[in-house]
Amino acid sequence: MTIAANVLIIVFISVGVILSVVAALGLIRLPDVYTRTHAASKSSTMGVLTILCGTFIHFTWIEDHFNSELLIAIVFLFITSPVAGHLIGRAAYVSGIKLADVTVRDDLEPVLGKKALKKK
């Protein structure tokens, strides 16, 4: 049981570190605030969640200590981080920050129009 638990913990924490590195590279390399927000809200959330899950498994199975604070942190992070990323992207769009011309198209412009956004 201990070897299987250690392997599972190593897998969870390694996947979390890889996802966090991908999120950091996305924040550096992506062209505009919208794609950077996507990298920050998706990859970093999943990276931190898998690290916290690996930590929870370690404390529960190896140390025989049930840590409810880790469960609360996992739930809180899972709820708040994507919502914060969405709100940052929405605030950037409403304030008129330009989309990157290279890979991103504005699907909301025909529906909302830039005039409707400037009136608000």
All heavy atoms as an XYZ file, in Angstrom:
910
protein
N       0.822     -1.205      0.000
C       0.000      0.000      0.000
C       0.853      1.250      0.000
O       0.521      2.220     -0.672
C      -0.932     -0.056      1.218
C      -1.797      1.159      1.377
S      -3.036      1.228      0.095
C      -3.947      2.628      0.621
N       1.954      1.229      0.726
C       2.797      2.420      0.814
C       3.463      2.729     -0.521
O       3.560      3.896     -0.893
C       3.865      2.232      1.906
O       3.217      1.874      3.124
C       4.653      3.498      2.112
N       3.886      1.697     -1.236
C       4.538      1.933     -2.531
C       3.526      2.486     -3.531
O       3.822      3.439     -4.261
C       5.185      0.636     -3.058
C       6.338      0.221     -2.132
C       5.690      0.827     -4.481
C       6.926     -1.120     -2.460
N       2.340      1.930     -3.556
C       1.301      2.428     -4.467
C       0.901      3.854     -4.104
O       0.692      4.696     -4.989
C       0.085      1.515     -4.425
N       0.812      4.136     -2.818
C       0.470      5.497     -2.385
C       1.569      6.477     -2.780
O       1.277      7.587     -3.248
C       0.244      5.534     -0.881
N       2.814      6.088     -2.592
C       3.924      6.974     -2.969
C       3.966      7.225     -4.469
O       4.227      8.346     -4.911
C       5.255      6.403     -2.485
C       5.447      6.579     -0.991
O       4.882      7.491     -0.396
N       6.232      5.705     -0.395
N       3.690      6.194     -5.255
C       3.663      6.376     -6.712
C       2.532      7.317     -7.105
O       2.714      8.218     -7.927
C       3.532      5.000     -7.419
C       3.218      5.178     -8.900
C       4.797      4.191     -7.237
N       1.363      7.148     -6.497
C       0.228      8.027     -6.790
C       0.520      9.470     -6.390
O       0.206     10.410     -7.128
C      -1.024      7.510     -6.079
C      -2.332      8.188     -6.430
C      -2.676      7.948     -7.897
C      -3.434      7.683     -5.535
N       1.148      9.655     -5.251
C       1.516     10.997     -4.788
C       2.511     11.635     -5.744
O       2.368     12.805     -6.120
C       2.078     10.926     -3.356
C       0.979     10.554     -2.375
C       2.729     12.237     -2.959
C       1.496     10.122     -1.013
N       3.500     10.873     -6.164
C       4.508     11.398     -7.098
C       3.868     11.770     -8.427
O       4.186     12.815     -9.012
C       5.653     10.373     -7.279
C       6.489     10.302     -6.001
C       6.528     10.736     -8.469
C       7.475      9.165     -5.979
N       2.939     10.953     -8.902
C       2.265     11.246    -10.168
C       1.442     12.528    -10.059
O       1.523     13.412    -10.921
C       1.376     10.056    -10.610
C       0.425     10.452    -11.718
C       2.235      8.888    -11.029
N       0.658     12.656     -8.973
C      -0.154     13.857     -8.797
C       0.709     15.118     -8.720
O       0.430     16.113     -9.389
C      -1.016     13.750     -7.531
C      -2.379     13.182     -7.769
C      -2.680     11.900     -7.362
C      -3.354     13.930     -8.386
C      -3.934     11.366     -7.574
C      -4.614     13.413     -8.600
C      -4.907     12.120     -8.195
N       1.748     15.075     -7.916
C       2.574     16.272     -7.743
C       3.360     16.576     -9.021
O       3.511     17.743     -9.397
C       3.477     16.121     -6.509
C       2.598     16.143     -5.255
C       4.529     17.221     -6.450
C       3.325     15.937     -3.959
N       3.833     15.552     -9.724
C       4.559     15.786    -10.984
C       3.653     16.391    -12.049
O       4.065     17.322    -12.762
C       5.151     14.468    -11.496
O       6.074     13.954    -10.573
N       2.444     15.878    -12.169
C       1.496     16.452    -13.133
C       1.183     17.898    -12.759
O       1.099     18.777    -13.623
C       0.212     15.598    -13.215
C      -0.891     16.314    -13.961
C       0.518     14.268    -13.872
N       1.045     18.168    -11.466
C       0.787     19.537    -11.012
C       1.927     20.478    -11.333
O       1.696     21.621    -11.754
N       3.148     20.019    -11.164
C       4.303     20.858    -11.488
C       4.374     21.118    -12.988
O       4.633     22.249    -13.420
C       5.606     20.197    -10.966
C       6.837     20.862    -11.533
C       5.635     20.222     -9.448
N       4.116     20.090    -13.789
C       4.145     20.266    -15.247
C       3.067     21.252    -15.693
O       3.325     22.151    -16.507
C       3.982     18.904    -15.952
C       5.244     18.070    -15.750
C       3.695     19.086    -17.437
C       5.104     16.626    -16.167
N       1.865     21.131    -15.146
C       0.791     22.060    -15.510
C       1.106     23.486    -15.049
O       0.780     24.455    -15.749
C      -0.531     21.603    -14.925
C      -1.176     20.393    -15.602
C      -2.358     19.906    -14.797
C      -1.583     20.736    -17.012
N       1.737     23.634    -13.916
C       2.118     24.975    -13.438
C       3.189     25.595    -14.329
O       3.162     26.802    -14.591
C       2.597     24.899    -11.994
O       1.557     24.483    -11.153
N       4.128     24.779    -14.793
C       5.153     25.285    -15.717
C       4.521     25.689    -17.047
O       4.868     26.728    -17.624
C       6.269     24.232    -15.919
C       7.186     24.587    -17.071
C       7.076     24.068    -14.640
N       3.564     24.893    -17.532
C       2.860     25.242    -18.765
C       2.102     26.556    -18.593
O       2.082     27.407    -19.494
C       1.914     24.097    -19.194
C       0.952     24.538    -20.271
C       2.723     22.903    -19.654
N       1.490     26.751    -17.429
C       0.779     28.002    -17.164
C       1.742     29.183    -17.137
O       1.443     30.256    -17.675
C       0.031     27.909    -15.844
N       2.901     29.000    -16.532
C       3.890     30.086    -16.496
C       4.396     30.409    -17.894
O       4.542     31.587    -18.255
C       5.053     29.702    -15.585
N       4.642     29.392    -18.709
C       5.067     29.638    -20.087
C       3.955     30.312    -20.892
O       4.226     31.168    -21.735
C       5.476     28.325    -20.760
C       6.770     27.699    -20.265
C       6.986     26.339    -20.908
C       7.949     28.610    -20.518
N       2.710     29.935    -20.624
C       1.589     30.574    -21.301
C       1.473     32.044    -20.953
O       1.161     32.879    -21.803
N       1.722     32.380    -19.699
C       1.680     33.789    -19.304
C       2.773     34.601    -19.975
O       2.600     35.783    -20.253
C       1.794     33.914    -17.782
C       0.567     33.480    -16.998
C       0.853     33.518    -15.507
C      -0.614     34.363    -17.324
N       3.898     33.971    -20.237
C       5.013     34.685    -20.874
C       4.837     34.758    -22.387
O       5.062     35.797    -22.997
C       6.349     33.990    -20.533
C       6.617     34.115    -19.033
C       7.496     34.579    -21.332
C       7.768     33.270    -18.551
N       4.415     33.659    -23.008
C       4.458     33.546    -24.463
C       3.186     33.969    -25.210
O       3.257     34.298    -26.385
C       4.757     32.087    -24.845
C       6.060     31.551    -24.346
C       7.191     31.939    -25.186
N       6.908     31.508    -26.551
C       7.698     31.720    -27.563
N       8.822     32.345    -27.388
N       7.366     31.324    -28.770
N       2.040     33.934    -24.574
C       0.803     34.203    -25.295
C       0.646     35.692    -25.595
O       1.132     36.541    -24.849
C      -0.393     33.662    -24.513
C      -0.426     32.130    -24.459
C      -1.532     31.651    -23.544
C      -0.588     31.526    -25.827
N      -0.053     36.036    -26.694
C       0.006     37.401    -27.224
C      -0.839     38.456    -26.525
O      -0.467     39.622    -26.528
C      -0.462     37.242    -28.675
C      -1.333     36.048    -28.662
C      -0.747     35.137    -27.622
N      -1.976     38.102    -25.955
C      -2.826     39.158    -25.393
C      -3.400     38.727    -24.043
O      -3.182     37.622    -23.577
C      -3.944     39.546    -26.366
C      -4.885     38.404    -26.681
O      -4.614     37.282    -26.230
O      -5.887     38.629    -27.363
N      -4.137     39.648    -23.440
C      -4.639     39.427    -22.084
C      -5.664     38.297    -22.039
O      -5.756     37.577    -21.043
C      -5.220     40.729    -21.497
C      -6.484     41.143    -22.213
C      -5.486     40.599    -20.021
N      -6.378     38.077    -23.102
C      -7.427     37.058    -23.108
C      -6.834     35.651    -23.106
O      -7.285     34.781    -22.361
C      -8.339     37.252    -24.316
C      -8.877     38.661    -24.387
C      -8.373     39.577    -25.284
C      -9.863     39.063    -23.506
C      -8.848     40.873    -25.329
C     -10.353     40.357    -23.532
C      -9.839     41.256    -24.448
O     -10.305     42.530    -24.475
N      -5.859     35.409    -23.939
C      -5.228     34.090    -23.958
C      -4.367     33.878    -22.716
O      -4.262     32.755    -22.230
C      -4.391     33.909    -25.228
O      -3.462     34.991    -25.350
C      -5.267     33.868    -26.455
N      -3.772     34.927    -22.199
C      -3.013     34.798    -20.948
C      -3.931     34.474    -19.786
O      -3.581     33.695    -18.895
C      -2.247     36.089    -20.663
C      -1.091     36.294    -21.590
C      -0.398     37.593    -21.301
N       0.641     37.813    -22.287
C       1.206     38.965    -22.514
N       0.847     40.022    -21.816
N       2.145     39.080    -23.424
N      -5.110     35.077    -19.763
C      -6.073     34.779    -18.718
C      -6.507     33.319    -18.795
O      -6.677     32.661    -17.772
C      -7.292     35.698    -18.847
O      -6.863     37.051    -18.793
C      -8.299     35.447    -17.758
N      -6.673     32.817    -20.006
C      -7.031     31.413    -20.182
C      -5.940     30.509    -19.615
O      -6.237     29.538    -18.910
C      -7.263     31.125    -21.662
C      -7.652     29.724    -21.943
N      -8.900     29.230    -21.681
C      -6.935     28.696    -22.446
C      -8.951     27.958    -22.024
N      -7.768     27.609    -22.488
N      -4.677     30.815    -19.919
C      -3.576     30.009    -19.402
C      -3.510     30.072    -17.881
O      -3.294     29.061    -17.217
C      -2.251     30.477    -20.000
N      -3.722     31.253    -17.348
C      -3.629     31.407    -15.897
C      -4.793     30.724    -15.180
O      -4.603     30.126    -14.119
C      -3.590     32.886    -15.534
N      -5.977     30.799    -15.754
C      -7.124     30.249    -15.034
C      -7.261     28.741    -15.213
O      -7.689     28.058    -14.284
C      -8.408     30.946    -15.469
O      -8.690     30.679    -16.819
N      -6.899     28.204    -16.343
C      -7.082     26.767    -16.561
C      -5.873     25.952    -16.092
O      -6.001     25.088    -15.229
C      -7.338     26.468    -18.042
C      -8.496     27.201    -18.629
C      -9.798     26.789    -17.993
C     -10.930     27.492    -18.700
N     -11.789     28.233    -17.840
N      -4.716     26.222    -16.653
C      -3.552     25.395    -16.362
C      -3.069     25.554    -14.928
O      -2.749     24.560    -14.270
C      -2.407     25.737    -17.322
O      -2.786     25.471    -18.632
N      -3.015     26.775    -14.446
C      -2.529     26.941    -13.078
C      -3.519     26.401    -12.063
O      -3.122     25.844    -11.036
C      -2.225     28.409    -12.793
O      -3.412     29.171    -12.795
N      -4.812     26.509    -12.343
C      -5.807     25.937    -11.439
C      -5.657     24.421    -11.365
O      -5.620     23.845    -10.274
C      -7.232     26.287    -11.903
O      -7.365     27.702    -11.930
C      -8.273     25.690    -10.995
N      -5.551     23.782    -12.506
C      -5.387     22.329    -12.507
C      -4.049     21.920    -11.900
O      -3.961     20.896    -11.221
C      -5.519     21.779    -13.927
C      -6.929     21.862    -14.471
S      -8.181     21.128    -13.406
C      -7.693     19.435    -13.418
N      -3.003     22.710    -12.117
C      -1.708     22.402    -11.521
C      -1.741     22.463    -10.005
O      -1.284     21.543     -9.317
N      -2.293     23.521     -9.478
C      -2.372     23.659     -8.019
C      -3.322     22.622     -7.429
O      -3.057     22.065     -6.352
C      -2.796     25.094     -7.639
C      -3.059     25.219     -6.163
C      -1.725     26.080     -8.056
N      -4.417     22.327     -8.130
C      -5.353     21.318     -7.629
C      -4.709     19.939     -7.551
O      -4.914     19.216     -6.566
C      -6.594     21.260     -8.505
C      -7.606     22.370     -8.309
C      -8.729     22.250     -9.318
C      -8.159     22.356     -6.912
N      -3.941     19.557     -8.547
C      -3.307     18.239     -8.492
C      -2.209     18.191     -7.438
O      -2.016     17.159     -6.796
C      -2.758     17.820     -9.864
O      -1.890     18.839    -10.360
C      -3.872     17.574    -10.852
N      -1.500     19.290     -7.235
C      -0.511     19.327     -6.152
C      -1.201     19.207     -4.793
O      -0.741     18.463     -3.912
C       0.352     20.604     -6.239
C       1.268     20.535     -7.455
C       1.169     20.804     -4.968
C       2.011     21.819     -7.740
N      -2.309     19.916     -4.615
C      -3.047     19.812     -3.358
C      -3.641     18.415     -3.163
O      -3.689     17.908     -2.035
C      -4.151     20.863     -3.303
C      -3.715     22.304     -3.072
C      -4.911     23.239     -3.143
C      -3.007     22.450     -1.749
N      -4.085     17.786     -4.244
C      -4.597     16.417     -4.130
C      -3.484     15.446     -3.733
O      -3.696     14.558     -2.901
C      -5.230     15.966     -5.441
S      -6.820     16.717     -5.762
N      -2.309     15.606     -4.308
C      -1.172     14.780     -3.915
C      -0.783     14.994     -2.463
O      -0.467     14.044     -1.737
N      -0.832     16.241     -2.015
C      -0.548     16.538     -0.618
C      -1.601     15.941      0.300
O      -1.284     15.391      1.361
C      -0.470     18.063     -0.418
O       0.459     18.606     -1.348
C      -0.034     18.413      0.979
N      -2.866     16.023     -0.101
C      -3.947     15.445      0.697
C      -3.788     13.929      0.803
O      -3.971     13.347      1.888
C      -5.302     15.797      0.082
C      -6.459     15.218      0.827
C      -6.873     15.767      2.029
C      -7.137     14.116      0.332
C      -7.933     15.226      2.730
C      -8.200     13.577      1.013
C      -8.599     14.135      2.223
N      -3.455     13.284     -0.299
C      -3.243     11.831     -0.274
C      -2.071     11.482      0.638
O      -2.123     10.510      1.396
C      -3.039     11.292     -1.701
C      -4.335     11.403     -2.493
C      -2.558      9.847     -1.689
C      -4.169     11.140     -3.980
N      -1.013     12.282      0.583
C       0.139     12.023      1.448
C      -0.248     12.095      2.922
O       0.074     11.200      3.701
C       1.264     13.026      1.159
C       2.363     12.976      2.166
N       3.280     11.959      2.193
C       2.675     13.800      3.192
C       4.123     12.157      3.186
N       3.777     13.283      3.814
N      -0.923     13.166      3.310
C      -1.291     13.305      4.716
C      -2.306     12.250      5.155
O      -2.261     11.775      6.292
C      -1.832     14.706      5.009
C      -0.757     15.727      5.167
C      -0.667     16.785      4.288
C       0.162     15.638      6.188
C       0.325     17.734      4.424
C       1.160     16.574      6.344
C       1.248     17.633      5.456
N      -3.221     11.878      4.264
C      -4.251     10.917      4.635
C      -3.708      9.493      4.692
O      -3.957      8.767      5.663
C      -5.433     10.988      3.655
O      -5.907     12.333      3.613
C      -6.567     10.086      4.090
N      -2.973      9.069      3.670
C      -2.544      7.673      3.595
C      -1.221      7.413      4.304
O      -1.047      6.373      4.904
C      -2.435      7.233      2.151
C      -3.757      7.105      1.452
C      -4.995      7.257      2.009
C      -3.966      6.800      0.088
N      -5.958      7.075      1.064
C      -5.364      6.789     -0.136
C      -3.121      6.534     -0.975
C      -5.915      6.515     -1.368
C      -3.674      6.265     -2.202
C      -5.062      6.252     -2.407
N      -0.276      8.331      4.203
C       1.055      8.086      4.759
C       1.131      8.537      6.217
O       1.604      7.816      7.086
C       2.145      8.793      3.923
C       2.056      8.379      2.451
C       3.529      8.542      4.490
C       2.324      6.938      2.172
N       0.669      9.748      6.494
C       0.776     10.315      7.835
C      -0.421      9.986      8.732
O      -0.405     10.306      9.915
C       0.927     11.838      7.749
C       2.119     12.311      6.954
C       3.436     12.056      7.661
O       3.447     12.072      8.911
O       4.429     11.841      6.969
N      -1.467      9.391      8.191
C      -2.708      9.092      8.922
C      -3.288     10.319      9.613
O      -3.692     10.289     10.774
C      -2.486      7.983      9.963
C      -2.253      6.644      9.311
O      -2.826      6.416      8.231
O      -1.490      5.829      9.873
N      -3.333     11.413      8.857
C      -3.871     12.673      9.383
C      -4.827     13.245      8.336
O      -4.403     13.644      7.255
C      -2.733     13.657      9.669
C      -3.203     15.023     10.053
N      -3.813     15.286     11.253
C      -3.158     16.199      9.385
C      -4.121     16.579     11.305
N      -3.736     17.142     10.181
N      -6.108     13.257      8.657
C      -7.096     13.827      7.744
C      -7.073     15.341      7.883
O      -7.315     15.880      8.954
C      -8.507     13.298      8.070
C      -9.555     13.813      7.140
C      -9.693     13.289      5.874
C     -10.392     14.846      7.527
C     -10.657     13.758      5.008
C     -11.362     15.321      6.674
C     -11.495     14.779      5.413
N      -6.766     16.022      6.782
C      -6.633     17.476      6.799
C      -7.806     18.092      6.044
O      -7.824     18.132      4.810
C      -5.305     17.884      6.174
C      -4.926     19.292      6.479
O      -5.768     20.088      6.901
N      -3.668     19.621      6.271
N      -8.776     18.579      6.793
C      -9.951     19.171      6.158
C      -9.636     20.524      5.526
O     -10.341     20.961      4.611
C     -11.071     19.324      7.175
O     -10.662     20.176      8.229
N      -8.588     21.192      5.976
C      -8.218     22.484      5.388
C      -7.783     22.330      3.932
O      -8.042     23.214      3.107
C      -7.118     23.140      6.205
C      -7.570     23.555      7.588
C      -6.428     24.064      8.450
O      -5.274     24.041      7.990
O      -6.700     24.467      9.579
N      -7.128     21.228      3.617
C      -6.755     20.975      2.224
C      -7.986     20.768      1.353
O      -8.029     21.248      0.216
C      -5.838     19.766      2.123
C      -4.364     20.006      2.413
C      -3.616     18.698      2.435
C      -3.770     20.952      1.406
N      -8.975     20.071      1.859
C     -10.217     19.893      1.094
C     -10.922     21.230      0.867
O     -11.420     21.493     -0.227
C     -11.157     18.933      1.816
C     -10.766     17.472      1.790
C     -11.764     16.649      2.590
C     -10.676     16.967      0.372
N     -10.949     22.071      1.880
C     -11.557     23.396      1.737
C     -10.780     24.227      0.720
O     -11.367     24.921     -0.110
C     -11.641     24.095      3.107
C     -12.645     23.361      3.996
C     -12.033     25.555      2.950
C     -12.623     23.796      5.437
N      -9.452     24.144      0.754
C      -8.631     24.881     -0.213
C      -8.868     24.391     -1.629
O      -8.935     25.191     -2.574
C      -7.157     24.746      0.157
N      -9.007     23.081     -1.804
C      -9.265     22.525     -3.135
C     -10.601     23.028     -3.672
O     -10.696     23.485     -4.817
C      -9.216     20.983     -3.084
C      -7.781     20.508     -2.875
C      -9.813     20.374     -4.342
C      -7.656     19.031     -2.573
N     -11.637     22.967     -2.861
C     -12.965     23.418     -3.292
C     -12.959     24.920     -3.573
O     -13.486     25.385     -4.600
C     -14.033     23.055     -2.235
C     -15.364     23.708     -2.540
C     -14.183     21.550     -2.145
N     -12.366     25.698     -2.679
C     -12.321     27.152     -2.853
C     -11.563     27.537     -4.121
O     -12.016     28.388     -4.896
C     -11.675     27.795     -1.625
C     -11.658     29.288     -1.657
C     -12.815     30.015     -1.473
C     -10.474     29.978     -1.873
C     -12.809     31.392     -1.505
C     -10.451     31.353     -1.906
C     -11.622     32.065     -1.723
N     -10.431     26.903     -4.368
C      -9.643     27.202     -5.563
C     -10.379     26.774     -6.827
O     -10.355     27.486     -7.834
C      -8.286     26.509     -5.480
C      -7.322     26.776     -6.615
C      -6.819     28.202     -6.526
C      -6.179     25.810     -6.573
N     -11.037     25.628     -6.775
C     -11.763     25.129     -7.938
C     -12.917     26.047     -8.321
O     -13.259     26.167     -9.491
C     -12.282     23.714     -7.645
C     -12.886     23.032     -8.826
C     -12.090     22.597     -9.873
C     -14.248     22.823     -8.895
C     -12.641     21.967    -10.970
C     -14.811     22.184     -9.990
C     -14.007     21.758    -11.021
N     -13.507     26.722     -7.344
C     -14.631     27.620     -7.618
C     -14.151     29.012     -8.021
O     -14.639     29.602     -8.988
C     -15.565     27.705     -6.399
C     -16.258     26.367     -6.190
C     -16.588     28.806     -6.556
C     -17.023     26.265     -4.895
N     -13.194     29.572     -7.307
C     -12.856     30.981     -7.486
C     -11.923     31.275     -8.651
O     -12.062     32.326     -9.285
C     -12.218     31.545     -6.208
O     -11.043     30.786     -5.892
C     -13.187     31.509     -5.056
N     -11.002     30.409     -8.949
C     -10.015     30.722     -9.986
C     -10.622     30.846    -11.389
O     -10.332     31.819    -12.093
C      -8.895     29.691     -9.961
O      -7.890     30.052    -10.855
N     -11.446     29.925    -11.852
C     -12.063     30.123    -13.176
C     -12.988     31.341    -13.235
O     -13.056     32.025    -14.260
C     -12.844     28.832    -13.412
C     -12.214     27.828    -12.542
C     -11.737     28.571    -11.345
N     -13.686     31.609    -12.152
C     -14.563     32.785    -12.124
C     -13.733     34.062    -12.218
O     -14.085     34.994    -12.954
C     -15.445     32.773    -10.852
C     -16.204     34.066    -10.712
C     -16.398     31.593    -10.890
N     -12.625     34.102    -11.501
C     -11.751     35.278    -11.565
C     -11.171     35.460    -12.964
O     -11.102     36.586    -13.474
C     -10.632     35.147    -10.543
N     -10.770     34.368    -13.611
C     -10.266     34.469    -14.980
C     -11.312     34.988    -15.945
O     -11.025     35.805    -16.825
N     -12.550     34.521    -15.773
C     -13.644     34.999    -16.622
C     -13.897     36.488    -16.401
O     -14.082     37.247    -17.360
C     -14.914     34.201    -16.335
C     -16.120     34.748    -17.008
N     -16.344     34.598    -18.358
C     -17.163     35.471    -16.539
C     -17.476     35.194    -18.680
N     -17.998     35.734    -17.589
N     -13.916     36.917    -15.155
C     -14.181     38.320    -14.864
C     -13.065     39.234    -15.355
O     -13.323     40.346    -15.815
C     -14.417     38.507    -13.364
C     -15.722     37.913    -12.845
C     -15.811     38.062    -11.340
C     -16.915     38.543    -13.523
N     -11.823     38.781    -15.283
C     -10.713     39.579    -15.809
C     -10.826     39.713    -17.321
O     -10.650     40.799    -17.886
C      -9.355     38.967    -15.405
C      -9.137     39.128    -13.899
C      -8.212     39.612    -16.175
C      -7.956     38.357    -13.364
N     -11.153     38.610    -17.999
C     -11.342     38.676    -19.446
C     -12.506     39.552    -19.848
O     -12.422     40.318    -20.811
N     -13.587     39.481    -19.107
C     -14.758     40.322    -19.402
C     -14.440     41.794    -19.169
O     -14.823     42.654    -19.973
C     -15.925     39.893    -18.536
C     -17.179     40.688    -18.774
C     -18.330     40.126    -17.962
N     -19.454     41.022    -17.921
C     -20.367     41.127    -18.860
N     -20.278     40.388    -19.950
N     -21.371     41.972    -18.739
N     -13.747     42.099    -18.083
C     -13.378     43.491    -17.811
C     -12.441     44.028    -18.884
O     -12.557     45.189    -19.300
C     -12.730     43.602    -16.439
N     -11.525     43.192    -19.357
C     -10.629     43.631    -20.424
C     -11.397     43.887    -21.712
O     -11.133     44.865    -22.419
C      -9.542     42.577    -20.648
N     -12.369     43.030    -22.024
C     -13.141     43.216    -23.250
C     -14.014     44.461    -23.182
O     -14.085     45.239    -24.134
C     -14.001     41.984    -23.522
C     -14.699     42.052    -24.861
C     -14.003     41.746    -26.018
C     -16.023     42.438    -24.959
C     -14.622     41.815    -27.254
C     -16.650     42.512    -26.176
C     -15.949     42.206    -27.324
O     -16.561     42.284    -28.530
N     -14.677     44.645    -22.060
C     -15.563     45.793    -21.910
C     -14.775     47.096    -21.910
O     -15.236     48.111    -22.434
C     -16.417     45.650    -20.623
C     -17.148     46.926    -20.288
C     -17.403     44.508    -20.794
N     -13.567     47.083    -21.376
C     -12.760     48.304    -21.364
C     -12.115     48.591    -22.715
O     -11.523     49.647    -22.900
C     -11.690     48.233    -20.271
O     -10.760     47.227    -20.576
N     -12.230     47.663    -23.661
C     -11.784     47.941    -25.016
C     -10.373     47.507    -25.347
O      -9.801     47.978    -26.326
N      -9.790     46.611    -24.590
C      -8.446     46.119    -24.892
C      -8.511     45.268    -26.152
O      -9.384     44.409    -26.300
C      -7.878     45.334    -23.703
C      -7.699     46.290    -22.523
C      -6.565     44.669    -24.065
C      -7.213     45.629    -21.270
N      -7.609     45.519    -27.078
C      -7.619     44.859    -28.387
C      -7.260     43.388    -28.275
O      -6.458     42.983    -27.441
C      -6.621     45.534    -29.324
C      -6.946     46.967    -29.638
C      -8.085     47.035    -30.587
C      -8.357     48.482    -30.952
N      -9.589     48.636    -31.642
N      -7.865     42.598    -29.146
C      -7.524     41.195    -29.286
C      -6.259     41.067    -30.125
O      -5.957     41.940    -30.945
C      -8.659     40.442    -29.976
C      -9.972     40.368    -29.212
C     -11.116     40.184    -30.171
C      -9.906     39.233    -28.237
N      -5.529     39.981    -29.960
C      -4.362     39.731    -30.803
C      -4.828     39.445    -32.222
O      -5.783     38.704    -32.443
C      -3.562     38.554    -30.265
N      -4.163     40.043    -33.202
C      -4.554     39.880    -34.600
C      -4.113     38.547    -35.181
O      -4.633     38.114    -36.198
C      -3.962     41.007    -35.442
C      -4.558     42.350    -35.078
O      -5.727     42.372    -34.631
O      -3.861     43.368    -35.223
N      -3.189     37.901    -34.527
C      -2.569     36.712    -35.096
C      -3.509     35.510    -35.084
O      -3.769     34.902    -36.113
C      -1.275     36.367    -34.316
C      -0.610     35.145    -34.894
C      -0.345     37.553    -34.316
N      -4.039     35.161    -33.933
C      -4.770     33.897    -33.836
C      -6.179     34.030    -33.281
O      -6.905     33.053    -33.254
C      -4.016     32.924    -32.918
O      -3.875     33.517    -31.631
C      -2.661     32.587    -33.477
N      -6.559     35.196    -32.822
C      -7.830     35.333    -32.113
C      -8.793     36.178    -32.943
O      -8.418     37.211    -33.479
C      -7.602     35.993    -30.737
C      -8.898     36.110    -29.983
C      -6.594     35.199    -29.939
N     -10.045     35.746    -33.036
C     -11.063     36.555    -33.699
C     -12.106     36.957    -32.661
O     -12.331     36.259    -31.674
C     -11.691     35.808    -34.854
C     -12.535     34.647    -34.437
C     -13.266     34.065    -35.641
N     -14.224     33.118    -35.170
C     -14.071     31.815    -35.211
N     -12.972     31.308    -35.737
N     -14.993     31.011    -34.730
N     -12.748     38.074    -32.902
C     -13.738     38.605    -31.974
C     -15.122     38.154    -32.409
O     -15.704     38.700    -33.342
C     -13.633     40.134    -31.939
C     -14.501     40.748    -30.867
O     -15.132     39.994    -30.111
O     -14.529     41.983    -30.784
N     -15.662     37.150    -31.746
C     -16.994     36.649    -32.076
C     -18.095     37.513    -31.483
O     -19.241     37.419    -31.918
C     -17.162     35.213    -31.572
C     -16.338     34.230    -32.377
O     -16.011     34.544    -33.531
O     -16.021     33.149    -31.848
N     -17.795     38.338    -30.514
C     -18.818     39.158    -29.873
C     -19.048     40.500    -30.568
O     -20.052     41.142    -30.319
C     -18.451     39.409    -28.407
C     -18.545     38.213    -27.486
C     -18.090     38.588    -26.095
C     -19.963     37.681    -27.445
N     -18.129     40.922    -31.416
C     -18.281     42.230    -32.058
C     -19.531     42.328    -32.924
O     -20.251     43.322    -32.840
C     -17.036     42.596    -32.857
C     -17.115     43.989    -33.426
C     -15.850     44.379    -34.169
O     -15.014     43.514    -34.428
O     -15.728     45.554    -34.495
N     -19.858     41.330    -33.763
C     -21.099     41.457    -34.539
C     -22.348     41.467    -33.664
O     -23.344     42.095    -34.001
C     -21.095     40.226    -35.442
C     -19.720     39.715    -35.442
C     -19.094     40.154    -34.163
N     -22.302     40.798    -32.532
C     -23.470     40.704    -31.671
C     -23.609     41.972    -30.826
O     -24.655     42.613    -30.781
C     -23.374     39.478    -30.760
C     -24.535     39.429    -29.779
C     -23.317     38.208    -31.591
N     -22.532     42.336    -30.142
C     -22.582     43.490    -29.240
C     -22.250     44.800    -29.934
O     -22.880     45.812    -29.678
C     -21.614     43.280    -28.075
C     -21.898     42.112    -27.140
C     -20.808     41.999    -26.108
C     -23.238     42.280    -26.489
N     -21.257     44.758    -30.790
C     -20.801     45.976    -31.435
C     -19.981     46.839    -30.480
O     -20.251     46.891    -29.292
N     -18.981     47.471    -30.985
C     -18.117     48.299    -30.141
C     -18.851     49.539    -29.654
O     -18.548     50.079    -28.611
C     -16.848     48.707    -30.893
C     -15.911     47.554    -31.152
C     -15.395     46.992    -29.852
C     -14.492     45.803    -30.122
N     -13.913     45.234    -28.935
N     -19.858     50.003    -30.374
C     -20.610     51.182    -29.939
C     -21.395     50.877    -28.665
O     -21.492     51.715    -27.775
C     -21.548     51.658    -31.034
C     -20.827     52.170    -32.252
C     -21.813     52.554    -33.341
C     -21.078     52.955    -34.602
N     -22.003     53.246    -35.689
N     -21.965     49.680    -28.579
C     -22.735     49.319    -27.388
C     -21.837     49.231    -26.168
O     -22.247     49.573    -25.060
C     -23.442     47.994    -27.605
N     -20.598     48.795    -26.358
C     -19.677     48.688    -25.231
C     -19.210     50.065    -24.770
O     -18.990     50.277    -23.584
C     -18.476     47.831    -25.606
C     -18.783     46.345    -25.811
C     -17.549     45.622    -26.314
C     -19.271     45.714    -24.535
N     -19.039     50.989    -25.684
C     -18.558     52.324    -25.302
C     -19.626     53.154    -24.594
O     -19.316     54.066    -23.869
C     -18.018     53.051    -26.518
C     -16.748     52.421    -27.029
C     -16.119     53.219    -28.128
C     -14.852     52.520    -28.569
N     -14.073     53.272    -29.472
N     -20.909     52.850    -24.822
C     -21.971     53.576    -24.163
C     -22.062     53.262    -22.671
O     -22.512     54.039    -21.893
C     -23.313     53.281    -24.817
C     -23.462     53.897    -26.180
C     -24.824     53.561    -26.754
C     -24.965     54.133    -28.146
N     -26.247     53.785    -28.752
N     -21.626     52.066    -22.280
C     -21.742     51.650    -20.884
C     -20.757     52.290    -20.004
O     -19.923     52.881    -19.937
C     -21.558     50.134    -20.765
C     -22.727     49.386    -21.358
C     -22.553     47.909    -21.155
C     -23.714     47.165    -21.733
N     -23.601     45.750    -21.575
